[in-house]
């Protein structure tokens, strides 16, 4: 019969037992997600050599929690930058916050370059775009040099 134990009594399920099982399952899922994030970052980390990556992976297999914490302390600061760079839809799609001041746009792009969020080529493209969008006449503009006469 469904819901009956071998002794013939009904199965007693305590509410708090269910709460603890659900809580434990959520913690285990978070732990697995944490290990997966660390594993993905190990392979995204360009500063690690192949041997370093192999050692980190072996440590994650043998001592998963300690190795993940050690990696987090050793490379946690740069994980944020790699994650931000990895979630961008297009590597060439770095944009400067919208501002009508080309000086502010170039300064913002320079900050992104210094943080490592964009490459030198992206910085040059953003700078060129900001200067092209600047109001006022440009030296190559025919309107900048009215005809004499």
C-alpha positions in Angstrom: 0.0 0.0 0.0 1.1 3.5 -0.8 2.1 5.5 2.3 2.5 2.5 4.6 5.6 1.1 6.1 6.3 -2.6 6.6 5.0 -2.4 10.1 1.7 -1.3 8.8 1.9 2.1 10.3 1.7 5.2 8.1 4.9 7.0 7.0 5.6 9.9 9.3 7.1 12.9 7.6 8.0 15.7 9.8 7.7 19.2 8.3 11.1 20.2 9.6 12.7 17.2 8.0 11.4 18.3 4.7 12.7 21.9 5.3 16.2 20.6 6.1 16.2 18.3 3.1 15.2 21.2 0.8 17.8 23.5 2.5 20.5 20.9 2.1 19.7 20.4 -1.5 19.8 24.1 -2.1 23.2 24.4 -0.4 24.5 21.4 -2.5 23.3 23.1 -5.7 25.0 26.3 -4.7 28.2 24.4 -4.0 28.1 22.7 -7.4 27.5 26.0 -9.1 30.5 27.5 -7.2 32.8 24.7 -8.3 31.6 25.1 -11.9 32.2 28.8 -11.9 35.7 28.3 -10.6 36.4 25.6 -13.1 35.2 27.8 -16.0 37.4 30.7 -14.7 40.4 28.4 -14.6 40.2 28.0 -18.3 39.4 31.6 -19.0 42.3 32.8 -17.0 44.9 33.8 -19.6 47.6 34.4 -17.0 47.7 30.7 -16.1 50.0 28.3 -18.0 48.7 24.9 -19.1 50.5 23.2 -16.2 49.0 25.6 -13.7 45.5 24.9 -15.1 46.1 21.2 -14.8 47.2 21.5 -11.2 44.2 23.6 -10.3 41.8 21.0 -12.0 43.5 18.1 -10.1 43.2 20.1 -6.8 39.5 20.7 -7.6 39.0 17.0 -8.1 40.9 15.9 -5.0 40.1 18.7 -2.5 37.2 20.6 -4.2 36.1 22.9 -1.4 39.6 23.9 -0.3 40.9 24.3 -3.8 37.9 26.4 -4.9 38.5 28.7 -1.9 42.2 28.9 -2.5 41.6 29.8 -6.2 39.0 32.4 -5.1 41.5 34.1 -2.8 44.3 33.9 -5.3 42.4 35.0 -8.4 39.1 36.4 -7.2 39.9 40.0 -8.0 40.5 39.2 -11.7 37.6 36.8 -11.9 35.2 39.7 -11.9 36.9 41.3 -14.9 37.0 38.1 -16.8 33.4 37.5 -16.0 32.4 41.0 -17.2 34.4 40.5 -20.4 32.9 37.1 -21.0 29.3 38.2 -20.7 29.6 40.8 -23.3 27.7 39.7 -26.4 30.3 40.9 -28.9 34.0 41.5 -28.2 33.9 44.6 -30.3 30.7 46.0 -28.7 32.3 47.8 -25.8 30.6 51.1 -25.5 31.3 54.2 -23.4 28.4 55.5 -21.3 26.3 57.9 -23.3 27.6 61.5 -22.9 27.6 64.4 -25.3 31.0 65.5 -24.1 33.7 63.8 -26.2 36.3 64.4 -23.5 34.2 62.5 -20.9 33.8 59.7 -23.5 37.5 59.4 -24.2 38.3 59.5 -20.4 35.7 56.8 -19.8 37.2 54.6 -22.5 40.7 55.2 -21.1 39.4 54.0 -17.7 38.1 50.8 -19.3 41.4 50.3 -21.1 43.3 50.7 -17.9 41.0 48.2 -16.1 41.6 45.7 -18.8 38.0 45.6 -19.8 38.8 46.6 -23.4 41.7 46.2 -25.7 43.9 48.9 -27.2 42.1 48.6 -30.6 38.7 49.0 -28.9 40.0 52.0 -27.1 41.2 53.6 -30.4 37.8 52.8 -32.1 35.9 54.4 -29.1 38.1 57.4 -29.1 37.7 57.9 -32.8 33.9 57.5 -32.6 33.7 60.1 -29.7 35.7 62.6 -31.6 33.6 62.1 -34.8 30.4 62.7 -32.8 31.8 65.9 -31.3 29.7 69.0 -32.2 31.3 71.8 -34.2 33.2 72.0 -37.4 35.9 69.6 -38.3 39.0 70.4 -40.3 37.8 68.1 -43.1 34.3 69.6 -43.1 33.5 71.8 -46.2 31.5 74.0 -43.8 34.5 74.7 -41.7 36.2 76.6 -44.6 33.7 78.8 -46.3 34.5 79.9 -49.8 36.4 83.1 -50.0 34.9 85.9 -51.9 
